[in-house]
Amino acid sequence: MKRLRGWDAVLLYSETPNVHMHTLKLAVIELDGLGGASFGVEELRKVIHSRLYKLEPFRYELVDIPFKFHHPMWRENAEVDLDYHVRSCRVDEPGGRRQLDEAVGRIASTPLDRSRPLWEMYLIEGLAGGRIAVLGKIHHALADGVASANLLARGMDLQDSPQADRDSYATDPAPAKGELVRSAFTDHLRQIAKFPSVVKYTAQGVRRVQRSPHKLSPELTRPFTPPPSFMNHQIDATRKFATTTLALDDVKQTGKHLGVTINDMILAMSAGALRKLLLRYDGHADHPLLASVPVSFDFSKDRISGNYFTGVLVSIPVELEDPLERVRAAHDAAAAGKESNNLLGPELVSRWSAYFPPAPAEAMFRWLSNKDGQNKVMNLPISNVPGPRERARVGGALVTEIYSVGPLTTGSGLNITVWSYVDQINISVLSDGKTVDDPHELTAAMVEDFVEIRRAAGLSTELTTVDTAMAP
């Protein structure tokens, strides 16, 4: 048994019937390398079963504390019914990118069952070219982006050496209520003992801000005033999903030419695309949006669970018409957001989240999710996560693409997540059922804006074709 950290617990408390807190990891797989051998849901179950020993979070079962006296605990070695957790589905004809995205959206529209380990996996069949896809649906309370990437690597063959198999796993007995209460009481005493260090950490951050020759980012000092937009409203339970792929070298070349990072390029492309949608849906784009950009403070390659990140508030310059001005503004905004975050302390919110009381936190998030208004902290989350740099395999079959997306948050109907994989920049967009007519509007607009940036920079507008990726 182990206690959920405060940040993990908050991600659990924030889940409501219309705000689902699972993340999605999608791998597209080429079966040609299997030499004609079949790979169906039973084969996938065997692969997962043989690797559960190194996919420990897949055996975590949530255990609530009586009277919600403290954050829940993970029962670490619970029973796992792979017939339930690993399922199959088939996409509609003709089995292209759009049909796969639609299938993922349908799967994403239902929450995970909290009476079981908080994950599901789907073998998606019927893709064009004889490919299949594997979709992992994992609760955010289990893992952040870095931990999910490490977990994904463990579940795939990233080396030529054979994987060790296991046939059976010991399970731990369910804890008694008295044991849970005693443990919670003891842990509360530990938290009280740590409280002075949390106050000290906070005071040190405030002093750094006061002594800094630079002013705090205006967006950080005004976190409760994001501008109203078409994406900010009471979201519904439906999820729509869209993807697209760019060549990593194209994005690197453009960023190097302009003197900015890949992350700056992602923010600039998002700004240009969101500008197009704001003009289409709102009729204006005259104020920068406010995005929460997750930044990890634990990049350990061995970490496969937990959430060690903070959301850096970054201004998204949708009001700028010139694409190169947007790139420069995105670069400056990202630098200002990171500086503000480092001054205050990257672990500030994470440390204070340990003191969130469960019952009031759940009640607050339920109230917020049913409130007909926008998110008062941000307009949307935008993530950029470095994925595997080596070609991965599942049961010997080559993984050609990997996509990832985080959840929607209360009052925010869009999420943009970028996941790099070998030579690809894979963009995923998640929306609810009423924010946009089609989330592919946003993925297409991001590609269009990338072309506009390259044209303005004097670079070729002919983008490199990523042969391993699905057709647009």
VEXVO-423272 format. One record per residue (C-alpha): residue number from 1; residue in three letters; x, y, z; chain. Coordinates in steps of 0.02 Angstrom, whole numbers, plus 50000, padded with zeros to 5 digits. Layout:
<recs>
NUM | ALA | X | Y | Z | A
...
</recs>
This chain:
<recs>
1 | MET | 50000 | 50000 | 50000 | A
2 | LYS | 50057 | 50177 | 49966 | A
3 | ARG | 49974 | 50346 | 49983 | A
4 | LEU | 49931 | 50452 | 49831 | A
5 | ARG | 50036 | 50609 | 49831 | A
6 | GLY | 49939 | 50771 | 49845 | A
7 | TRP | 49953 | 50814 | 49661 | A
8 | ASP | 49898 | 50638 | 49610 | A
9 | ALA | 49749 | 50651 | 49728 | A
10 | VAL | 49697 | 50821 | 49660 | A
11 | LEU | 49694 | 50748 | 49484 | A
12 | LEU | 49579 | 50614 | 49553 | A
13 | TYR | 49466 | 50737 | 49645 | A
14 | SER | 49447 | 50845 | 49490 | A
15 | GLU | 49361 | 50705 | 49394 | A
16 | THR | 49173 | 50726 | 49371 | A
17 | PRO | 49044 | 50647 | 49253 | A
18 | ASN | 49086 | 50774 | 49117 | A
19 | VAL | 49271 | 50801 | 49158 | A
20 | HIS | 49362 | 50637 | 49132 | A
21 | MET | 49541 | 50633 | 49195 | A
22 | HIS | 49615 | 50493 | 49091 | A
23 | THR | 49755 | 50519 | 48967 | A
24 | LEU | 49769 | 50431 | 48799 | A
25 | LYS | 49921 | 50347 | 48720 | A
26 | LEU | 49896 | 50283 | 48542 | A
27 | ALA | 50022 | 50173 | 48450 | A
28 | VAL | 49997 | 50128 | 48267 | A
29 | ILE | 50076 | 49960 | 48226 | A
30 | GLU | 50137 | 49881 | 48064 | A
31 | LEU | 50110 | 49693 | 48060 | A
32 | ASP | 50218 | 49652 | 47908 | A
33 | GLY | 50367 | 49610 | 48018 | A
34 | LEU | 50275 | 49464 | 48097 | A
35 | GLY | 50297 | 49356 | 47942 | A
36 | GLY | 50113 | 49320 | 47922 | A
37 | ALA | 50083 | 49279 | 48105 | A
38 | SER | 49921 | 49347 | 48178 | A
39 | PHE | 49915 | 49476 | 48316 | A
40 | GLY | 49744 | 49493 | 48396 | A
41 | VAL | 49674 | 49539 | 48564 | A
42 | GLU | 49725 | 49372 | 48641 | A
43 | GLU | 49905 | 49399 | 48585 | A
44 | LEU | 49901 | 49574 | 48659 | A
45 | ARG | 49836 | 49506 | 48824 | A
46 | LYS | 49980 | 49382 | 48828 | A
47 | VAL | 50106 | 49521 | 48795 | A
48 | ILE | 50032 | 49630 | 48933 | A
49 | HIS | 50021 | 49485 | 49055 | A
50 | SER | 50203 | 49438 | 49028 | A
51 | ARG | 50256 | 49617 | 49066 | A
52 | LEU | 50144 | 49662 | 49212 | A
53 | TYR | 50295 | 49635 | 49325 | A
54 | LYS | 50374 | 49793 | 49255 | A
55 | LEU | 50210 | 49887 | 49224 | A
56 | GLU | 50177 | 49905 | 49410 | A
57 | PRO | 50047 | 50046 | 49398 | A
58 | PHE | 49936 | 49930 | 49297 | A
59 | ARG | 49914 | 49829 | 49458 | A
60 | TYR | 49871 | 49978 | 49569 | A
61 | GLU | 49694 | 49979 | 49637 | A
62 | LEU | 49620 | 50134 | 49716 | A
63 | VAL | 49571 | 50117 | 49900 | A
64 | ASP | 49470 | 50257 | 49981 | A
65 | ILE | 49497 | 50302 | 50163 | A
66 | PRO | 49343 | 50288 | 50277 | A
67 | PHE | 49255 | 50455 | 50300 | A
68 | LYS | 49378 | 50528 | 50171 | A
69 | PHE | 49494 | 50560 | 50317 | A
70 | HIS | 49645 | 50573 | 50201 | A
71 | HIS | 49702 | 50551 | 50021 | A
72 | PRO | 49664 | 50377 | 49950 | A
73 | MET | 49795 | 50240 | 49939 | A
74 | TRP | 49854 | 50124 | 49802 | A
75 | ARG | 49842 | 49938 | 49837 | A
76 | GLU | 49997 | 49898 | 49737 | A
77 | ASN | 49973 | 49714 | 49692 | A
78 | ALA | 49789 | 49697 | 49649 | A
79 | GLU | 49705 | 49569 | 49539 | A
80 | VAL | 49701 | 49617 | 49355 | A
81 | ASP | 49567 | 49544 | 49242 | A
82 | LEU | 49645 | 49561 | 49070 | A
83 | ASP | 49484 | 49505 | 48986 | A
84 | TYR | 49410 | 49667 | 49055 | A
85 | HIS | 49559 | 49783 | 49038 | A
86 | VAL | 49617 | 49731 | 48864 | A
87 | ARG | 49480 | 49742 | 48733 | A
88 | SER | 49460 | 49748 | 48545 | A
89 | CYS | 49365 | 49863 | 48429 | A
90 | ARG | 49358 | 49895 | 48242 | A
91 | VAL | 49362 | 50061 | 48149 | A
92 | ASP | 49239 | 50107 | 48013 | A
93 | GLU | 49284 | 50090 | 47828 | A
94 | PRO | 49400 | 50137 | 47746 | A
95 | GLY | 49508 | 50130 | 47903 | A
96 | GLY | 49607 | 50291 | 47879 | A
97 | ARG | 49668 | 50422 | 48002 | A
98 | ARG | 49497 | 50502 | 48022 | A
99 | GLN | 49411 | 50337 | 48060 | A
100 | LEU | 49544 | 50294 | 48189 | A
101 | ASP | 49527 | 50465 | 48270 | A
102 | GLU | 49338 | 50443 | 48280 | A
103 | ALA | 49357 | 50273 | 48364 | A
104 | VAL | 49477 | 50348 | 48492 | A
105 | GLY | 49354 | 50487 | 48528 | A
106 | ARG | 49215 | 50362 | 48563 | A
107 | ILE | 49328 | 50264 | 48683 | A
108 | ALA | 49383 | 50425 | 48769 | A
109 | SER | 49203 | 50477 | 48803 | A
110 | THR | 49178 | 50357 | 48950 | A
111 | PRO | 49267 | 50370 | 49119 | A
112 | LEU | 49371 | 50231 | 49196 | A
113 | ASP | 49293 | 50114 | 49325 | A
114 | ARG | 49367 | 50159 | 49494 | A
115 | SER | 49329 | 49987 | 49566 | A
116 | ARG | 49468 | 49917 | 49455 | A
117 | PRO | 49647 | 49969 | 49415 | A
118 | LEU | 49631 | 50134 | 49324 | A
119 | TRP | 49677 | 50088 | 49146 | A
120 | GLU | 49607 | 50006 | 48990 | A
121 | MET | 49691 | 49953 | 48829 | A
122 | TYR | 49610 | 49931 | 48659 | A
123 | LEU | 49669 | 49834 | 48508 | A
124 | ILE | 49597 | 49932 | 48362 | A
125 | GLU | 49579 | 49833 | 48201 | A
126 | GLY | 49522 | 49873 | 48024 | A
127 | LEU | 49653 | 50004 | 47982 | A
128 | ALA | 49706 | 50027 | 47801 | A
129 | GLY | 49866 | 49941 | 47746 | A
130 | GLY | 49843 | 49797 | 47867 | A
131 | ARG | 49895 | 49900 | 48018 | A
132 | ILE | 49822 | 49894 | 48192 | A
133 | ALA | 49827 | 50019 | 48335 | A
134 | VAL | 49842 | 49997 | 48523 | A
135 | LEU | 49760 | 50130 | 48631 | A
136 | GLY | 49805 | 50149 | 48814 | A
137 | LYS | 49680 | 50242 | 48922 | A
138 | ILE | 49766 | 50283 | 49087 | A
139 | HIS | 49706 | 50390 | 49231 | A
140 | HIS | 49810 | 50547 | 49257 | A
141 | ALA | 49819 | 50509 | 49443 | A
142 | LEU | 49930 | 50360 | 49397 | A
143 | ALA | 50058 | 50449 | 49289 | A
144 | ASP | 50108 | 50615 | 49210 | A
145 | GLY | 50184 | 50634 | 49037 | A
146 | VAL | 50361 | 50585 | 49086 | A
147 | ALA | 50304 | 50433 | 49186 | A
148 | SER | 50186 | 50382 | 49045 | A
149 | ALA | 50328 | 50390 | 48919 | A
150 | ASN | 50436 | 50279 | 49030 | A
151 | LEU | 50290 | 50160 | 49058 | A
152 | LEU | 50261 | 50152 | 48871 | A
153 | ALA | 50444 | 50109 | 48842 | A
154 | ARG | 50432 | 49967 | 48967 | A
155 | GLY | 50281 | 49895 | 48880 | A
156 | MET | 50366 | 49895 | 48710 | A
157 | ASP | 50521 | 49809 | 48640 | A
158 | LEU | 50647 | 49949 | 48629 | A
159 | GLN | 50792 | 49825 | 48619 | A
160 | ASP | 50826 | 49669 | 48519 | A
161 | SER | 50852 | 49563 | 48675 | A
162 | PRO | 50706 | 49449 | 48721 | A
163 | GLN | 50586 | 49505 | 48854 | A
164 | ALA | 50570 | 49403 | 49012 | A
165 | ASP | 50398 | 49328 | 49038 | A
166 | ARG | 50299 | 49293 | 49195 | A
167 | ASP | 50156 | 49172 | 49209 | A
168 | SER | 50082 | 49221 | 49377 | A
169 | TYR | 50080 | 49363 | 49502 | A
170 | ALA | 50051 | 49366 | 49690 | A
171 | THR | 49915 | 49482 | 49751 | A
172 | ASP | 49904 | 49579 | 49913 | A
173 | PRO | 49752 | 49563 | 50026 | A
174 | ALA | 49631 | 49709 | 50038 | A
175 | PRO | 49672 | 49818 | 50189 | A
176 | ALA | 49558 | 49825 | 50341 | A
177 | LYS | 49467 | 49987 | 50380 | A
178 | GLY | 49556 | 50005 | 50546 | A
179 | GLU | 49724 | 49990 | 50459 | A
180 | LEU | 49675 | 50125 | 50336 | A
181 | VAL | 49620 | 50246 | 50473 | A
182 | ARG | 49777 | 50216 | 50577 | A
183 | SER | 49887 | 50242 | 50426 | A
184 | ALA | 49795 | 50401 | 50380 | A
185 | PHE | 49813 | 50470 | 50556 | A
186 | THR | 50000 | 50433 | 50559 | A
187 | ASP | 50023 | 50511 | 50388 | A
188 | HIS | 49930 | 50668 | 50442 | A
189 | LEU | 50056 | 50688 | 50582 | A
190 | ARG | 50197 | 50676 | 50454 | A
191 | GLN | 50113 | 50808 | 50347 | A
192 | ILE | 50097 | 50925 | 50496 | A
193 | ALA | 50283 | 50901 | 50530 | A
194 | LYS | 50322 | 50947 | 50348 | A
195 | PHE | 50213 | 51103 | 50350 | A
196 | PRO | 50351 | 51223 | 50409 | A
197 | SER | 50461 | 51167 | 50263 | A
198 | VAL | 50319 | 51203 | 50140 | A
199 | VAL | 50297 | 51376 | 50214 | A
200 | LYS | 50486 | 51403 | 50204 | A
201 | TYR | 50488 | 51346 | 50020 | A
202 | THR | 50347 | 51469 | 49983 | A
203 | ALA | 50432 | 51612 | 50074 | A
204 | GLN | 50595 | 51579 | 49981 | A
205 | GLY | 50501 | 51591 | 49816 | A
206 | VAL | 50419 | 51754 | 49866 | A
207 | ARG | 50590 | 51825 | 49916 | A
208 | ARG | 50664 | 51773 | 49748 | A
209 | VAL | 50523 | 51863 | 49659 | A
210 | GLN | 50549 | 52020 | 49764 | A
211 | ARG | 50737 | 52021 | 49732 | A
212 | SER | 50727 | 51982 | 49547 | A
213 | PRO | 50773 | 52126 | 49430 | A
214 | HIS | 50638 | 52062 | 49312 | A
215 | LYS | 50454 | 52083 | 49338 | A
216 | LEU | 50344 | 51930 | 49353 | A
217 | SER | 50255 | 51880 | 49195 | A
218 | PRO | 50092 | 51980 | 49187 | A
219 | GLU | 50002 | 51818 | 49146 | A
220 | LEU | 50061 | 51742 | 49310 | A
221 | THR | 50004 | 51892 | 49411 | A
222 | ARG | 49834 | 51887 | 49325 | A
223 | PRO | 49795 | 51701 | 49321 | A
224 | PHE | 49609 | 51725 | 49344 | A
225 | THR | 49575 | 51834 | 49193 | A
226 | PRO | 49593 | 51728 | 49035 | A
227 | PRO | 49491 | 51807 | 48895 | A
228 | PRO | 49321 | 51731 | 48853 | A
229 | SER | 49326 | 51621 | 48698 | A
230 | PHE | 49228 | 51488 | 48603 | A
231 | MET | 49326 | 51350 | 48692 | A
232 | ASN | 49282 | 51407 | 48869 | A
233 | HIS | 49114 | 51348 | 48934 | A
234 | GLN | 49034 | 51206 | 49031 | A
235 | ILE | 49099 | 51054 | 48937 | A
236 | ASP | 48999 | 50897 | 48902 | A
237 | ALA | 49050 | 50714 | 48921 | A
238 | THR | 49078 | 50681 | 48735 | A
239 | ARG | 49256 | 50676 | 48672 | A
240 | LYS | 49319 | 50707 | 48494 | A
241 | PHE | 49496 | 50667 | 48442 | A
242 | ALA | 49605 | 50722 | 48296 | A
243 | THR | 49786 | 50693 | 48246 | A
244 | THR | 49914 | 50748 | 48118 | A
245 | THR | 50100 | 50719 | 48089 | A
246 | LEU | 50246 | 50831 | 48039 | A
247 | ALA | 50426 | 50784 | 48006 | A
248 | LEU | 50535 | 50820 | 48159 | A
249 | ASP | 50677 | 50881 | 48047 | A
250 | ASP | 50562 | 51011 | 47967 | A
251 | VAL | 50516 | 51081 | 48137 | A
252 | LYS | 50696 | 51076 | 48198 | A
253 | GLN | 50759 | 51163 | 48040 | A
254 | THR | 50628 | 51300 | 48056 | A
255 | GLY | 50663 | 51328 | 48240 | A
256 | LYS | 50852 | 51333 | 48212 | A
257 | HIS | 50830 | 51457 | 48068 | A
258 | LEU | 50726 | 51571 | 48180 | A
259 | GLY | 50831 | 51546 | 48337 | A
260 | VAL | 50693 | 51464 | 48440 | A
261 | THR | 50660 | 51293 | 48517 | A
262 | ILE | 50543 | 51156 | 48461 | A
263 | ASN | 50430 | 51200 | 48608 | A
264 | ASP | 50425 | 51382 | 48548 | A
265 | MET | 50377 | 51319 | 48376 | A
266 | ILE | 50234 | 51215 | 48448 | A
267 | LEU | 50168 | 51365 | 48544 | A
268 | ALA | 50181 | 51477 | 48390 | A
269 | MET | 50092 | 51350 | 48280 | A
270 | SER | 49957 | 51333 | 48413 | A
271 | ALA | 49939 | 51522 | 48418 | A
272 | GLY | 49916 | 51534 | 48230 | A
273 | ALA | 49792 | 51391 | 48225 | A
274 | LEU | 49692 | 51455 | 48372 | A
275 | ARG | 49688 | 51627 | 48291 | A
276 | LYS | 49604 | 51551 | 48138 | A
277 | LEU | 49475 | 51463 | 48247 | A
278 | LEU | 49443 | 51618 | 48353 | A
279 | LEU | 49408 | 51718 | 48195 | A
280 | ARG | 49294 | 51579 | 48133 | A
281 | TYR | 49196 | 51548 | 48292 | A
282 | ASP | 49208 | 51713 | 48389 | A
283 | GLY | 49235 | 51835 | 48246 | A
284 | HIS | 49388 | 51914 | 48329 | A
285 | ALA | 49558 | 51872 | 48401 | A
286 | ASP | 49611 | 52031 | 48488 | A
287 | HIS | 49682 | 51969 | 48654 | A
288 | PRO | 49816 | 51839 | 48693 | A
289 | LEU | 49752 | 51674 | 48761 | A
290 | LEU | 49820 | 51598 | 48921 | A
291 | ALA | 49885 | 51420 | 48911 | A
292 | SER | 49944 | 51303 | 49047 | A
293 | VAL | 50103 | 51217 | 48986 | A
294 | PRO | 50152 | 51067 | 49094 | A
295 | VAL | 50335 | 51067 | 49145 | A
296 | SER | 50407 | 50917 | 49237 | A
297 | PHE | 50527 | 50933 | 49384 | A
298 | ASP | 50571 | 50747 | 49388 | A
299 | PHE | 50640 | 50674 | 49227 | A
300 | SER | 50701 | 50510 | 49303 | A
301 | LYS | 50702 | 50372 | 49171 | A
302 | ASP | 50651 | 50244 | 49302 | A
303 | ARG | 50494 | 50338 | 49359 | A
304 | ILE | 50336 | 50256 | 49293 | A
305 | SER | 50203 | 50329 | 49407 | A
306 | GLY | 50155 | 50488 | 49497 | A
307 | ASN | 50140 | 50669 | 49443 | A
308 | TYR | 50291 | 50781 | 49460 | A
309 | PHE | 50247 | 50931 | 49354 | A
310 | THR | 50183 | 51107 | 49366 | A
311 | GLY | 50075 | 51204 | 49246 | A
312 | VAL | 50171 | 51356 | 49182 | A
313 | LEU | 50054 | 51494 | 49125 | A
314 | VAL | 50107 | 51556 | 48953 | A
315 | SER | 50031 | 51692 | 48846 | A
316 | ILE | 49979 | 51629 | 48673 | A
317 | PRO | 49992 | 51776 | 48549 | A
318 | VAL | 49837 | 51745 | 48444 | A
319 | GLU | 49813 | 51933 | 48421 | A
320 | LEU | 49966 | 51947 | 48307 | A
321 | GLU | 49933 | 51928 | 48121 | A
322 | ASP | 50114 | 51910 | 48064 | A
323 | PRO | 50176 | 51729 | 48085 | A
324 | LEU | 50356 | 51778 | 48126 | A
325 | GLU | 50295 | 51901 | 48257 | A
326 | ARG | 50195 | 51759 | 48334 | A
327 | VAL | 50352 | 51650 | 48340 | A
328 | ARG | 50452 | 51786 | 48428 | A
329 | ALA | 50309 | 51825 | 48547 | A
330 | ALA | 50285 | 51640 | 48588 | A
331 | HIS | 50471 | 51623 | 48624 | A
332 | ASP | 50469 | 51775 | 48739 | A
333 | ALA | 50310 | 51717 | 48827 | A
334 | ALA | 50380 | 51543 | 48858 | A
335 | ALA | 50541 | 51616 | 48929 | A
336 | ALA | 50444 | 51734 | 49042 | A
337 | GLY | 50330 | 51593 | 49102 | A
338 | LYS | 50477 | 51480 | 49143 | A
339 | GLU | 50568 | 51619 | 49233 | A
340 | SER | 50415 | 51658 | 49338 | A
341 | ASN | 50392 | 51473 | 49377 | A
342 | ASN | 50575 | 51453 | 49429 | A
343 | LEU | 50569 | 51608 | 49538 | A
344 | LEU | 50417 | 51550 | 49635 | A
345 | GLY | 50478 | 51370 | 49641 | A
346 | PRO | 50424 | 51231 | 49521 | A
347 | GLU | 50356 | 51124 | 49664 | A
348 | LEU | 50251 | 51260 | 49745 | A
349 | VAL | 50079 | 51199 | 49690 | A
350 | SER | 50128 | 51016 | 49708 | A
351 | ARG | 50183 | 51039 | 49889 | A
352 | TRP | 50028 | 51135 | 49940 | A
353 | SER | 49915 | 51008 | 49854 | A
354 | ALA | 49960 | 50882 | 49990 | A
355 | TYR | 49849 | 50983 | 50108 | A
356 | PHE | 49693 | 50981 | 49999 | A
357 | PRO | 49552 | 50901 | 50102 | A
358 | PRO | 49470 | 50761 | 49998 | A
359 | ALA | 49284 | 50791 | 50026 | A
360 | PRO | 49286 | 50982 | 50004 | A
361 | ALA | 49402 | 50966 | 49853 | A
362 | GLU | 49284 | 50843 | 49768 | A
363 | ALA | 49133 | 50954 | 49806 | A
364 | MET | 49223 | 51107 | 49736 | A
365 | PHE | 49269 | 51020 | 49572 | A
366 | ARG | 49090 | 50953 | 49553 | A
367 | TRP | 49022 | 51128 | 49576 | A
368 | LEU | 49146 | 51202 | 49452 | A
369 | SER | 49112 | 51068 | 49320 | A
370 | ASN | 48925 | 51106 | 49324 | A
371 | LYS | 48950 | 51294 | 49319 | A
372 | ASP | 48905 | 51370 | 49152 | A
373 | GLY | 49062 | 51473 | 49130 | A
374 | GLN | 49242 | 51468 | 49076 | A
375 | ASN | 49396 | 51405 | 49164 | A
376 | LYS | 49455 | 51550 | 49272 | A
377 | VAL | 49638 | 51496 | 49271 | A
378 | MET | 49674 | 51467 | 49087 | A
379 | ASN | 49598 | 51450 | 48914 | A
380 | LEU | 49674 | 51280 | 48873 | A
381 | PRO | 49821 | 51163 | 48909 | A
382 | ILE | 49958 | 51142 | 48779 | A
383 | SER | 50087 | 51003 | 48807 | A
384 | ASN | 50246 | 50951 | 48719 | A
385 | VAL | 50319 | 50785 | 48777 | A
386 | PRO | 50479 | 50705 | 48706 | A
387 | GLY | 50437 | 50525 | 48662 | A
388 | PRO | 50547 | 50376 | 48618 | A
389 | ARG | 50695 | 50407 | 48503 | A
390 | GLU | 50706 | 50224 | 48451 | A
391 | ARG | 50586 | 50121 | 48347 | A
392 | ALA | 50477 | 50022 | 48465 | A
393 | ARG | 50395 | 49852 | 48444 | A
394 | VAL | 50249 | 49764 | 48525 | A
395 | GLY | 50261 | 49576 | 48520 | A
396 | GLY | 50384 | 49593 | 48376 | A
397 | ALA | 50273 | 49709 | 48272 | A
398 | LEU | 50344 | 49881 | 48224 | A
399 | VAL | 50266 | 50036 | 48303 | A
400 | THR | 50256 | 50165 | 48163 | A
401 | GLU | 50175 | 50311 | 48257 | A
402 | ILE | 50137 | 50364 | 48436 | A
403 | TYR | 50010 | 50496 | 48487 | A
404 | SER | 49965 | 50560 | 48660 | A
405 | VAL | 49840 | 50681 | 48734 | A
406 | GLY | 49796 | 50738 | 48908 | A
407 | PRO | 49622 | 50768 | 48978 | A
408 | LEU | 49507 | 50916 | 48960 | A
409 | THR | 49493 | 51026 | 49113 | A
410 | THR | 49342 | 51110 | 49190 | A
411 | GLY | 49277 | 51251 | 49080 | A
412 | SER | 49402 | 51217 | 48941 | A
413 | GLY | 49346 | 51119 | 48788 | A
414 | LEU | 49515 | 51097 | 48700 | A
415 | ASN | 49680 | 51010 | 48736 | A
416 | ILE | 49831 | 51012 | 48620 | A
417 | THR | 49966 | 50882 | 48654 | A
418 | VAL | 50122 | 50853 | 48549 | A
419 | TRP | 50222 | 50692 | 48565 | A
420 | SER | 50382 | 50667 | 48467 | A
421 | TYR | 50430 | 50493 | 48407 | A
422 | VAL | 50594 | 50456 | 48315 | A
423 | ASP | 50576 | 50567 | 48159 | A
424 | GLN | 50398 | 50627 | 48190 | A
425 | ILE | 50308 | 50770 | 48277 | A
426 | ASN | 50137 | 50696 | 48314 | A
427 | ILE | 50000 | 50821 | 48358 | A
428 | SER | 49842 | 50769 | 48450 | A
429 | VAL | 49689 | 50874 | 48489 | A
430 | LEU | 49551 | 50827 | 48610 | A
431 | SER | 49387 | 50923 | 48619 | A
432 | ASP | 49218 | 50898 | 48697 | A
433 | GLY | 49061 | 50876 | 48591 | A
434 | LYS | 49015 | 51058 | 48567 | A
435 | THR | 49173 | 51164 | 48563 | A
436 | VAL | 49214 | 51136 | 48378 | A
437 | ASP | 49120 | 51055 | 48235 | A
438 | ASP | 49272 | 50947 | 48199 | A
439 | PRO | 49438 | 50944 | 48297 | A
440 | HIS | 49529 | 50912 | 48132 | A
441 | GLU | 49497 | 51097 | 48099 | A
442 | LEU | 49630 | 51132 | 48231 | A
443 | THR | 49757 | 51000 | 48176 | A
444 | ALA | 49740 | 51059 | 47995 | A
445 | ALA | 49759 | 51240 | 48049 | A
446 | MET | 49920 | 51197 | 48143 | A
447 | VAL | 49995 | 51122 | 47985 | A
448 | GLU | 49938 | 51273 | 47883 | A
449 | ASP | 50016 | 51392 | 48009 | A
450 | PHE | 50180 | 51294 | 48005 | A
451 | VAL | 50183 | 51317 | 47816 | A
452 | GLU | 50149 | 51503 | 47838 | A
453 | ILE | 50293 | 51517 | 47962 | A
454 | ARG | 50411 | 51432 | 47841 | A
455 | ARG | 50354 | 51542 | 47697 | A
456 | ALA | 50380 | 51700 | 47800 | A
457 | ALA | 50552 | 51636 | 47853 | A
458 | GLY | 50604 | 51608 | 47672 | A
459 | LEU | 50604 | 51418 | 47688 | A
460 | SER | 50526 | 51292 | 47571 | A
461 | THR | 50340 | 51266 | 47595 | A
462 | GLU | 50354 | 51087 | 47531 | A
463 | LEU | 50344 | 50984 | 47690 | A
464 | THR | 50437 | 50820 | 47708 | A
465 | THR | 50323 | 50670 | 47688 | A
466 | VAL | 50332 | 50554 | 47838 | A
467 | ASP | 50321 | 50386 | 47750 | A
468 | THR | 50290 | 50288 | 47910 | A
469 | ALA | 50140 | 50392 | 47961 | A
470 | MET | 49959 | 50372 | 47908 | A
471 | ALA | 49902 | 50480 | 47763 | A
472 | PRO | 49831 | 50648 | 47819 | A
</recs>
